[in-house]
Amino acid sequence: MELINLFGGAAGIAALAGMILNLIKIGSWKGRMEEKICGVLLRIDKTDKETASIIVMQNQQNIMLAKLESKFDSFEGKLDLLLNCKNKAGKNAAR
């Protein structure tokens, strides 16, 4: 009976040691995953900042384009007026 108790005790100690080693492995795996997730979150933050700066630049470009369009519209009206005057003067001179 002593031998069975000895084998049972050894098996129990081996099981506890195995469980402790598995917990250590799981802890190190969890640590590696947390480091990877931290890196991914940093890259996401960087991408968000870049996207925000692109949006600001796009808004500035839209404002500039609106100003250019209004100036072009006023210039286009003046150009039409100048061309009409030139055409009228050319027709009158030809008569």
N, C-alpha and C positions, 0 to 999 in steps of 0.2 A: 504494500500500500504506500510505503514511503516513496517508491520509485514513481508511482503514478502522480503523487502530489508534487514531486520534483519536476516531472515533465509538464504538468499543468502550470506550475509556477513559472517555468522557463517560457512556455508558450504565451502566458499572460504578459510577461515582461517584454517578450519579442513583439507582441501585438501593440503594446503601449509605445514601444520604441518606434515601430513602424508608423503608428498614428502621429507621433510627434514629428517624425521626419516628413511625412506627407503634409502636415500643417506648415512646416518650414518651407517646403517646396511651393505650396499654394501661396504663402505670404510673399515669397520672392517673385512668383509669377504675377501676383496682384501689383506689386511694386513696379514691375516692368510695364504692365498695362497702364498704370497711372502715369508713368513718364511719357509713354506714347500719346496718351490722351492729352496730356499737358502740351506736348509739342504740336499736336493737331489744333488745339484751341488757340495757341499762339499764332499759328499760320492763318487761322480763320480771322482772328483780330486784325492781323496785318492786311489781309485781303479786304476786310470791311473798311479799314482806313483808306486803302487805295481806291476802293469803289466810291467812297464819300468824296475824295479829292477829284475823281473823274467826274462825278455829278456836278461839283462846284464849277469845274472848268467847262463842262457842257452848258451850264446855265449862263456863264459869262459869254460863251460863244453865241448862244441864242440871243443875248442882249445886243452883242455887237452886230449880228446879222440883222436884227430888227432895225438898228440904227442905219446900217448900210442900205437896207431895203427902202427906208423912208427917204434917205438922201438920193438914192437911185430914182425913186419915183418922182421926186421934185426935179431932178436933173433931166429925167425923161420928158417931163412936161415942158421944160425950157428948151430941150433939144427939138421937140416937135414944133414949138413956136418958132424957133430959129429956122428950121427947115421950111416951114410954111411961108415965112417972110422971104426967104431966099428964092423959093419957087415962084412966089408972086412977083418979086423983083425981076426974076429972069424972064417971066412971061411978058411983063410990061416993057422990058428993054427990047424984047424981040419984036414987038409991034411997031 
